[in-house]
Amino acid sequence: MPVLRRFRVEKLIRDRLPEIMRASGLGVFEHALNDDAFIASLKAKLLEEAREAHAATPDELLGELADVSEVLRALAEASGYTIVDVERARAAKRAERGGFEARIYNEAVEAPDGHPALDYYIARPEAYPEITR
């Protein structure tokens, strides 16, 4: 009798994967998530897919971007939005703040004491560490 080995996965997977995995001879232990757990898992999946896109080679990038797009669509719908709503919000932000064509990279910001933006940066030291001279 073969020894069975079990591995913890604990992540959201695409709908057809249990069927595909079982057809290959794997045992799969899955369940459907409630709304709150589904949204939380989609957010985690979005980070996972974004990390994979970040690490992708040029040949892998298109597939990883497709995965990001699929998760984005599912998260929008699970949150009560359509992909059209997301596109509308994207276009509005672009009209107000621009896109990324100019490839601008911000090295740092500087503000005098009392400036209203200071609270934003001070409250997020992990994202915006203060540079001391």
Secondary structure as GFF3:
##gff-version 3
##sequence-region A 1 133
A	DSSP	alpha_helix	17	23	.	.	.	ID=ss1
A	DSSP	alpha_helix	35	55	.	.	.	ID=ss2
A	DSSP	alpha_helix	58	78	.	.	.	ID=ss3
A	DSSP	alpha_helix	83	97	.	.	.	ID=ss4
A	DSSP	alpha_helix	118	122	.	.	.	ID=ss5
###
